[in-house]
Amino acid sequence: MNIYDLVITSVNMPDMDAFKLLELMGLEMGLLVIMLSVHGDTKLVKKGITHGTCDYLFKPTVPKKVLDLMNVEGSQGKT
């Protein structure tokens, strides 16, 4: 059982990037992951999706978008 159902992370962090975080978490944990980035680079978006993120948002983002994503993913039985 997971303590958390959702992880929201920035692509670039001080000690590691989000891809390293995904590797350390292990995708088998069943967590939903939303990545945030200031970069509109489609290569980063594709890399995020192929590494198991459920969505990718660009900063600044509106909190309602995050809540909408949580509701959509939850209604699909993932949370």
HUNOR-V715046 format. One record per residue. RES is the residue in three letters. SS is DSSP state (A for helix, B for strand, O for the rest). D_LAST is the distance of its C-alpha to the last C-alpha in whole Angstrom. Layout:
res=RES ss=SS d_last=D_LAST
res=RES ss=SS d_last=D_LAST
//
This chain:
res=MET ss=O d_last=11
res=ASN ss=O d_last=10
res=ILE ss=O d_last=11
res=TYR ss=O d_last=9
res=ASP ss=O d_last=6
res=LEU ss=B d_last=8
res=VAL ss=B d_last=12
res=ILE ss=B d_last=14
res=THR ss=B d_last=18
res=SER ss=B d_last=21
res=VAL ss=O d_last=23
res=ASN ss=B d_last=26
res=MET ss=O d_last=26
res=PRO ss=O d_last=29
res=ASP ss=O d_last=28
res=MET ss=O d_last=26
res=ASP ss=B d_last=25
res=ALA ss=A d_last=21
res=PHE ss=A d_last=22
res=LYS ss=A d_last=23
res=LEU ss=A d_last=20
res=LEU ss=A d_last=18
res=GLU ss=A d_last=21
res=LEU ss=A d_last=21
res=MET ss=A d_last=17
res=GLY ss=O d_last=17
res=LEU ss=A d_last=15
res=GLU ss=A d_last=14
res=MET ss=A d_last=12
res=GLY ss=O d_last=9
res=LEU ss=O d_last=8
res=LEU ss=B d_last=8
res=VAL ss=B d_last=11
res=ILE ss=B d_last=13
res=MET ss=B d_last=17
res=LEU ss=B d_last=20
res=SER ss=B d_last=24
res=VAL ss=O d_last=27
res=HIS ss=O d_last=28
res=GLY ss=O d_last=28
res=ASP ss=O d_last=29
res=THR ss=A d_last=27
res=LYS ss=A d_last=28
res=LEU ss=A d_last=25
res=VAL ss=A d_last=23
res=LYS ss=A d_last=23
res=LYS ss=A d_last=23
res=GLY ss=A d_last=20
res=ILE ss=A d_last=18
res=THR ss=A d_last=20
res=HIS ss=O d_last=19
res=GLY ss=O d_last=15
res=THR ss=O d_last=14
res=CYS ss=O d_last=12
res=ASP ss=B d_last=15
res=TYR ss=B d_last=18
res=LEU ss=B d_last=19
res=PHE ss=B d_last=23
res=LYS ss=O d_last=24
res=PRO ss=O d_last=25
res=THR ss=O d_last=22
res=VAL ss=O d_last=21
res=PRO ss=A d_last=19
res=LYS ss=A d_last=18
res=LYS ss=A d_last=17
res=VAL ss=A d_last=14
res=LEU ss=A d_last=13
res=ASP ss=A d_last=14
res=LEU ss=A d_last=12
res=MET ss=A d_last=9
res=ASN ss=A d_last=9
res=VAL ss=A d_last=10
res=GLU ss=A d_last=7
res=GLY ss=A d_last=5
res=SER ss=A d_last=8
res=GLN ss=O d_last=8
res=GLY ss=O d_last=6
res=LYS ss=O d_last=4
res=THR ss=O d_last=0
//
